[in-house]
Amino acid sequence: MNIIGCLLLGFIAISCDNSDDPVPAPVPPVEATDGGYLFAHMTDDNYGSLFYSVSRDAYNWETLNDCRTILPAYYGHPDICKGRDGYYMISVKKGSGIPLLWHSADLVTWEYTKLAKSIFNKITDLYGYHNEETYYGAPKMYFDEPSDQYIITWHAGLTGDDADAYEWDSKRTFYILTSDFKTFSDPKFLFSFTGSDENMATIDVIIRRSGESYYAIFKDERSREKYPETGKTIRIAKSSALTGPYENPGPAVGPVDERWHEAPIVVPTVDEKGYYLFTENYPKQYDMFEAETLEGPWTERYFAGPKARHGCMVRVNETEYQAILNAYKR
């Protein structure tokens, strides 16, 4: 076999179900020597359940626990936040609409407490918007060290019925703030874009800080027919403050082709000199992009990850990585 063939074989990932037609990597990926990445995600066959996959290089992934769910009681769209005293994520108690706050010190043992529905549902009295209580619009969480508080974002529409196309056109992003998960601010709209992006339908918002700026990475939920250059794509908006105002977002990340993208994920590269951005090419799997800064430009990369649906990634150290392997590599 020639050297090119050997290199391509070396990129094959160990996972439940890999991509059939990956984008070739220009060079072999660099593996982390201290820890790696945890990918917490659902699958198309088990939508709403939690699975773990791990990687040393963010390109090639192994799904753990013999491809079984990690937390049987978990039901939602996974988004793990590294906070002041461990890791947090939000789910919903299936069939009840009760939000659950999960906490873990090591990403292996998780415990949950119940949250009040009212922290999300105040949007009805305040703004006339309604949550669907199956998932509460896939809540995302980010811990802001400068202000020592957590921001939780989620999307909701003018009715609670997600089956109607108009309902998705009406999606807007709300946020609440908390420092202790006991008291929460009243919900507010996160964005106030102008011009052609005014009243944009937005979902799946995550927030990250780089330098002195904050970046909101999200899906432009508008139809491709009405907005052919950005509809159903991932876009990024910048602000000098956690809660905004955010500038009008930049162009679509990646090519605007037959693919529709949502549920963005951002993690630092192995050498911490840039960022990887993963976007769900639904309902298939994630695609991978790379840039030196969160403002791009973004270049598509080879990705041999599992055929995962909506999820998140966390950069973990060696102790955490080994603990996850010891718990679930069987």
C-alpha positions in Angstrom: 0.0 0.0 0.0 1.3 3.5 -0.8 1.9 6.2 1.8 -1.3 8.1 0.9 -3.3 5.0 1.5 -1.7 4.4 4.9 -2.4 7.9 6.0 -6.1 7.6 5.0 -6.4 4.4 6.9 -4.9 6.1 9.9 -7.8 8.5 10.0 -10.4 5.8 10.4 -12.3 6.4 13.7 -13.5 3.8 16.2 -17.2 4.6 16.6 -20.7 3.2 16.3 -21.3 4.7 12.9 -18.9 6.9 10.9 -19.3 9.3 8.0 -19.4 7.6 4.5 -17.8 10.5 2.7 -15.6 12.6 4.9 -13.7 15.7 3.8 -10.0 14.7 3.7 -7.7 16.3 6.3 -4.8 18.2 4.7 -2.4 16.8 7.4 -2.7 14.1 10.1 -4.3 15.6 13.2 -2.3 16.3 16.3 -3.2 14.3 19.4 -3.4 15.8 22.8 -0.8 14.5 25.3 -2.8 15.7 28.3 -6.4 14.6 28.1 -8.6 15.2 25.1 -12.2 15.9 24.3 -15.5 14.5 25.6 -18.4 14.6 23.1 -21.8 14.4 24.9 -24.5 13.8 22.3 -27.7 12.1 21.4 -28.3 9.9 18.3 -31.0 9.7 15.7 -32.1 6.4 16.9 -32.2 7.6 20.6 -33.2 11.2 20.3 -33.1 12.9 23.7 -30.8 10.3 25.3 -27.2 10.9 26.4 -24.2 9.2 24.9 -20.4 9.7 25.5 -17.7 9.7 22.8 -14.0 10.6 23.4 -11.1 11.8 21.3 -7.5 12.8 21.7 -7.4 14.9 18.5 -11.1 16.1 18.0 -11.0 14.4 14.5 -11.3 10.7 15.4 -13.8 9.5 18.0 -14.7 6.4 20.0 -18.2 6.0 21.4 -18.1 4.6 24.9 -20.3 2.3 27.1 -20.7 -0.1 24.2 -22.8 2.5 22.5 -25.4 2.6 25.3 -26.8 5.6 27.0 -24.9 7.2 29.9 -27.7 8.5 32.1 -31.0 6.7 31.7 -32.8 9.5 33.6 -31.4 12.2 31.2 -33.7 13.5 28.5 -32.9 16.6 26.5 -30.3 18.2 24.2 -26.9 17.8 26.0 -24.9 20.9 26.7 -22.3 20.6 29.4 -21.0 23.8 31.1 -17.8 23.9 33.1 -18.6 26.1 36.0 -17.2 27.5 39.3 -17.4 24.2 41.1 -17.8 21.4 38.5 -19.9 20.7 35.5 -23.6 21.5 34.9 -26.2 20.7 32.3 -30.0 21.0 32.0 -32.5 18.3 30.9 -36.2 17.8 31.3 -38.0 15.1 33.3 -39.7 13.1 30.5 -43.5 13.5 30.4 -43.6 16.1 33.1 -42.0 19.2 31.7 -40.0 19.7 34.9 -36.5 21.1 34.2 -33.6 19.2 35.8 -30.3 20.8 36.7 -27.5 18.2 36.6 -24.1 18.6 38.4 -20.9 16.5 38.4 -17.4 17.0 39.7 -15.8 14.5 37.4 -18.2 14.0 34.4 -18.8 10.4 35.6 -21.1 10.7 38.6 -24.1 13.0 38.0 -26.8 14.2 40.4 -29.8 16.4 39.6 -32.1 18.8 41.3 -35.4 20.1 40.1 -35.8 23.6 38.7 -39.1 25.6 38.7 -40.9 25.8 35.3 -41.5 29.4 36.0 -37.9 30.5 35.4 -38.5 29.7 31.7 -42.2 30.2 31.5 -42.3 33.8 32.6 -41.8 34.6 28.9 -45.5 34.1 28.3 -46.7 36.8 30.7 -43.8 39.1 29.9 -43.7 38.8 26.1 -46.4 36.5 24.9 -44.0 33.7 23.9 -44.5 30.1 24.8 -42.2 27.2 25.6 -42.7 23.7 24.5 -42.0 21.8 27.6 -40.6 18.7 25.9 -37.1 20.2 25.7 -37.6 23.9 26.6 -35.9 24.9 23.4 -32.6 23.0 24.1 -31.2 25.2 27.0 -27.5 26.1 26.8 -25.4 27.3 29.7 -22.1 29.3 29.9 -20.2 30.4 33.0 -18.8 33.9 32.8 -15.8 34.2 35.1 -15.6 38.0 35.0 -19.1 38.4 36.4 -19.1 35.1 38.3 -22.5 34.1 37.0 -24.1 31.7 34.6 -26.1 32.6 31.6 -28.8 30.2 30.3 -30.1 30.7 26.8 -33.0 28.9 25.1 -35.4 29.5 22.2 -39.2 29.8 22.2 -42.0 30.8 19.8 -45.3 32.5 19.6 -47.1 29.2 20.3 -46.1 25.9 21.9 -46.6 23.9 18.8 -43.3 23.1 17.0 -44.9 21.2 14.1 -45.9 24.3 12.2 -43.4 26.0 9.9 -44.5 29.4 11.1 -43.7 28.5 14.6 -40.1 28.0 13.8 -40.0 31.3 11.9 -41.2 32.9 15.2 -38.4 31.5 17.3 -36.5 34.0 19.4 -33.7 33.5 21.9 -34.1 34.4 25.6 -31.7 34.4 28.5 -31.6 34.3 32.3 -28.8 34.9 34.7 -27.9 33.2 38.0 -25.0 32.9 40.3 -26.2 30.1 42.5 -29.1 28.3 40.6 -31.4 29.4 43.4 -32.4 32.8 42.2 -32.7 33.7 38.6 -33.2 37.0 36.7 -36.3 37.6 34.7 -35.9 36.4 31.1 -35.0 38.8 28.4 -34.5 38.7 24.6 -30.8 38.2 23.8 -30.7 39.8 20.4 -31.8 43.1 18.9 -30.4 42.8 15.3 -31.1 45.5 12.7 -31.6 45.8 9.0 -32.1 42.5 7.1 -31.4 40.5 10.2 -34.1 42.3 12.3 -36.5 39.8 13.9 -34.3 36.9 12.7 -35.5 33.5 14.0 -32.7 32.1 16.1 -32.1 28.8 17.9 -29.3 26.8 19.5 -27.4 29.7 20.8 -24.1 29.1 22.6 -21.9 31.9 24.1 -18.2 31.9 24.4 -15.6 34.5 25.5 -12.4 35.2 23.7 -10.1 38.0 24.8 -12.3 40.9 25.8 -15.2 39.9 23.5 -18.2 37.6 23.7 -19.4 35.6 20.8 -22.9 34.2 20.3 -22.8 31.2 17.9 -26.3 30.1 16.7 -28.5 28.9 13.9 -30.3 31.3 11.6 -33.6 29.5 11.6 -35.1 31.4 8.7 -36.1 29.6 5.6 -33.6 29.0 2.8 -36.2 30.1 0.3 -36.6 33.6 1.8 -32.9 34.0 2.9 -30.8 31.9 0.5 -27.5 33.2 1.8 -27.9 32.5 5.5 -31.1 30.5 6.1 -30.6 27.3 8.0 -26.9 28.1 8.6 -24.6 28.8 11.6 -23.8 32.5 12.2 -21.7 34.3 14.8 -22.4 37.7 16.5 -20.0 39.7 18.6 -20.4 41.8 21.7 -18.3 43.6 24.3 -20.7 42.4 27.1 -22.1 39.0 28.0 -25.7 40.0 27.5 -25.1 42.3 24.6 -26.0 44.3 22.6 -24.7 41.9 20.0 -23.6 43.2 16.6 -25.4 41.9 13.5 -24.0 38.5 12.8 -21.4 37.7 10.1 -22.0 35.5 7.1 -22.8 31.8 7.1 -20.1 29.5 8.5 -19.1 27.2 5.7 -20.5 26.8 2.2 -24.2 27.4 1.7 -25.1 24.2 -0.2 -27.7 21.4 0.2 -26.7 20.9 3.8 -28.6 22.6 6.7 -26.8 23.1 9.9 -27.8 23.6 13.6 -26.6 22.8 17.1 -23.1 24.4 16.9 -20.2 23.3 19.2 -17.0 25.3 19.8 -13.8 24.0 21.5 -10.2 25.1 21.4 -7.8 23.3 19.1 -5.3 20.8 20.6 -2.6 23.4 20.6 -5.0 26.1 21.8 -4.0 28.4 18.9 -7.4 28.4 17.3 -10.9 26.8 17.5 -12.8 23.9 16.1 -16.5 24.5 15.2 -18.8 21.6 14.8 -22.2 22.0 13.2 -24.9 19.3 13.0 -25.6 18.5 9.4 -29.0 17.2 10.4 -30.3 14.6 10.4 -26.9 12.9 9.5 -24.0 13.9 11.7 -21.7 16.7 12.5 -19.4 18.6 10.1 -16.1 20.2 11.3 -14.6 23.6 10.7 -11.4 25.3 12.0 -10.3 28.9 12.4 -7.6 30.9 14.2 -10.3 33.1 15.8 -14.0 32.9 16.5 -14.4 35.6 13.8 -13.1 33.2 11.1 -12.6 32.6 8.3 -13.6 28.9 8.8 -12.1 26.0 6.8 -13.9 22.7 6.6 -11.9 19.7 8.0 -12.1 16.0 7.9 -14.3 14.6 10.7 -14.6 10.9 11.6 -16.9 11.4 14.5 -19.9 9.2 15.3 -23.2 9.9 13.6 -24.3 12.1 16.5 -27.2 14.4 16.8 -27.4 17.5 19.0 -24.6 17.6 21.5 -21.6 19.5 23.0 -17.9 19.0 23.5 -15.7 19.6 26.6 -11.9 19.8 26.7 -10.8 17.6 29.6 -7.5 16.9 31.3 -5.8 13.6 31.7 -7.3 12.7 35.1 -10.8 13.4 33.8 -10.2 11.6 30.5 -8.9 8.4 32.3 -11.8 8.5 34.7 -14.3 8.6 31.8 -12.5 5.7 30.1 -12.4 3.7 33.3 -16.1 4.2 33.9 -17.4 3.6 30.4 -14.8 1.9 28.2 -16.5 -1.5 28.1 
